């Protein structure tokens, strides 16, 4: 059994995602596609509009054989931890694996070489990074410049999907697992674009244009219907996250990934009487972009702390299966180890993910799908 894995959020599932699944099958010749998907909250600190089980269902209806959940502690984390957590979940898959992902450009060798450079940060890299940051460059630009200074391909890690793809390659290299890489060149809108063209749009573009009839052409029918029928939950979520920043203990806020260099003091000083977006706008700088601030505030609300997450990365974690294709179940499920956790850390990781889903359900009421016991669904 050859399995192709795809790490994803599908917030929401759209034509570009269906294209990547289809191309991954062609490129790898795999026997099955298994997705590792964020559950209720995303890497950029956003709340998902549609239930995780429905998004898993959309993936299965559009070509995937099974969808596993990426635990919340990894899903709402910096790109490096997001990638390492997903590869950690894949370590329980007992079959030869290829990891496929969307990118702007490059081949498997490009990503593997970039991972080698960035996993062994030389003094040259560190010095170049520090110099650029001190010179006022954004972190992404400084990181790219340091990469170039060490012989990296110019411009290779300046685009969002390539940056994430390199993090996947780094996670695979560090894991020492025999996982092959198979990048797929993206089709249609780029990551974060809000325009809708030729039946393709980014997930952000779809969310931003939810009431635009053109969105319907950018999504499979099943995904579109569930998306437009889901409640808008961002307003309630933003209010709660802002309130919790005001209420939370500063020492716990410091435990969140990325909340360093006294950033917890600045965030707490901005909390009173402001909305989440106002706080994020005022706190963000070139060094601390708004996406990082939003992720910190969301992780703070969900009580996802770096010290615990580092423990989870060292702990065997049984994958949680959200959905599986009926026709594939008998041949795929035996390769997805799903034994109940016996380790306290694994149990805590599961509790945090279930608690995040419970909060999502609370904020998203009324619901269009009921699965409070989080049972795997067959499609």
GIRA-V27339 format. One record per backbone hydrogen bond with DSSP energy under -0.5 kcal/mol. CO is the residue of the C=O (numbers start at 0). NH is the residue of the N-H. If there is no record, write none. Layout:
BEGIN
co=(CO:CO)
nh=(NH:NH)
END
This chain:
BEGIN
co=(0:0:1:1:2:2:3:4:5:7:9:9:11:13:13:14:15:16:17:18:19:20:21:22:23:24:31:31:32:32:33:34:34:35:36:39:41:45:50:51:52:53:54:55:56:57:58:59:64:65:66:66:67:68:68:69:70:70:71:74:77:77:78:79:80:81:82:83:84:85:86:87:88:89:91:91:92:95:96:97:97:98:99:100:102:106:107:108:109:110:111:112:113:114:115:121:122:123:124:125:126:127:128:129:130:131:132:137:138:139:140:141:142:143:144:145:146:146:147:152:154:158:159:160:161:162:163:164:165:166:167:168:169:170:171:171:172:176:177:177:179:181:183:189:192:194:196:199:201:202:203:204:206:208:210:211:212:213:214:215:217:219:220:221:222:223:224:225:226:230:232:233:234:235:236:237:238:239:240:241:242:243:248:248:249:251:252:254:255:257:259:261:261:262:263:264:265:266:266:267:270:274:275:276:277:278:279:285:287:288:288:289:290:291:292:293:294:295:296:297:298:298:299:302:304:305:306:307:308:309:310:311:315:318:319:319:321:322:323:324:324:325:325:327:327:328:331:332:334:334:336:342:343:344:345:346:347:348:349:350:351:352:353:354:355:356:357:358:359:360:361:368:370:376)
nh=(2:95:30:31:4:97:33:99:35:37:11:12:10:16:17:18:19:20:21:22:23:24:25:26:27:28:3:33:64:65:5:36:67:7:69:47:44:41:54:55:56:57:58:59:60:61:63:62:324:34:321:322:36:70:319:38:73:74:75:76:80:81:82:83:84:85:86:87:88:89:90:90:91:92:93:336:94:2:179:4:99:181:6:183:185:110:111:112:113:114:115:116:117:118:119:125:126:127:128:129:130:131:132:133:134:136:135:141:142:143:144:145:146:147:148:149:149:151:150:155:157:162:163:164:165:166:167:168:169:170:171:172:173:174:175:176:175:178:96:179:98:100:102:192:204:196:199:196:205:206:207:208:209:211:212:214:215:216:217:218:14:223:224:225:226:227:228:229:229:232:236:237:238:239:240:241:242:243:244:245:246:247:251:252:253:254:255:305:258:259:262:264:265:266:267:268:269:269:270:270:273:278:279:280:281:282:283:138:284:291:292:293:294:295:296:297:298:299:300:301:302:303:302:304:308:309:310:311:312:313:313:314:317:320:68:321:376:66:378:327:328:328:329:330:331:332:334:335:93:336:318:346:347:348:349:350:351:352:353:354:355:356:357:358:359:360:361:362:363:364:364:370:373:323)
END
